[in-house]
Amino acid sequence: MKKKIDDNLVFLLGVRNDTEGCIIEGLLDSCGVKATLKYDTDIAWAEVIIGKSAMPVSVYVNKEDYDKAKQILDSKLEDDEDE
């Protein structure tokens, strides 16, 4: 059974695995934006079989933080391209 996501949360982006999700979550948290990770499969059995880090993850943020979160990620991508 899939867990219900809080009605105040909106989808920000999907990433390939738990590691990427945790990096995004940490980046946003360091900028004052709370992120919630949602695993696209039932974590209980999948973690045992393939390992948590190999599963797709969706990143959600509060509705009021969505624009700020997008701006943070966009500016980070621009910084990476400049290097």
C-alpha positions in Angstrom: 0.0 0.0 0.0 1.4 3.4 -1.0 1.6 6.1 1.7 -0.4 9.2 1.2 1.7 12.3 0.7 0.7 15.4 2.7 -1.7 17.6 0.7 0.6 20.6 1.3 3.5 18.9 -0.5 4.1 19.2 -4.2 6.4 17.2 -6.5 9.7 18.9 -7.2 11.7 16.3 -9.2 12.5 12.7 -9.6 16.0 11.2 -9.2 17.5 7.9 -10.0 18.4 6.7 -6.4 18.5 7.4 -2.7 21.9 8.9 -2.8 20.8 11.6 -5.3 17.7 12.2 -3.2 19.7 12.7 0.0 22.0 15.1 -1.8 19.1 17.2 -3.0 17.4 17.0 0.4 20.6 18.2 2.1 21.1 21.0 -0.3 17.6 22.2 0.1 17.7 21.8 3.9 20.9 23.9 4.0 19.0 26.7 2.3 16.0 26.5 4.7 13.7 24.4 2.5 12.3 21.1 4.0 12.2 18.3 1.4 10.4 14.9 1.7 11.7 11.9 -0.2 9.2 9.4 -1.4 10.3 6.0 -2.8 8.6 4.9 -5.9 8.4 1.3 -4.7 7.4 -0.4 -1.5 10.7 0.2 0.5 10.1 -2.6 2.9 10.7 -5.5 0.5 12.7 -3.7 -2.2 15.5 -2.6 0.2 16.1 -6.2 1.0 16.2 -7.3 -2.6 18.0 -4.6 -4.5 19.2 -2.1 -1.9 17.6 1.2 -1.1 20.1 3.2 -3.0 19.1 1.5 -6.3 15.5 2.7 -6.3 14.0 5.8 -7.9 13.0 8.6 -5.5 10.6 11.5 -5.8 11.4 14.7 -4.0 8.5 16.8 -2.6 8.5 20.2 -1.0 5.9 22.4 0.7 3.8 24.4 -1.8 5.0 27.7 -0.4 8.6 26.6 -0.8 8.3 25.3 -4.4 9.6 28.4 -6.2 12.5 28.8 -3.8 13.4 25.1 -4.2 13.4 25.4 -8.0 15.5 28.5 -7.8 18.0 26.8 -5.6 18.3 23.8 -7.9 18.5 25.9 -11.0 21.2 28.1 -9.5 23.2 25.0 -8.4 23.0 23.6 -12.0 24.2 26.9 -13.4 27.1 26.9 -10.9 28.1 23.3 -12.0 28.0 24.3 -15.7 30.3 27.2 -15.0 33.0 25.0 -13.5 
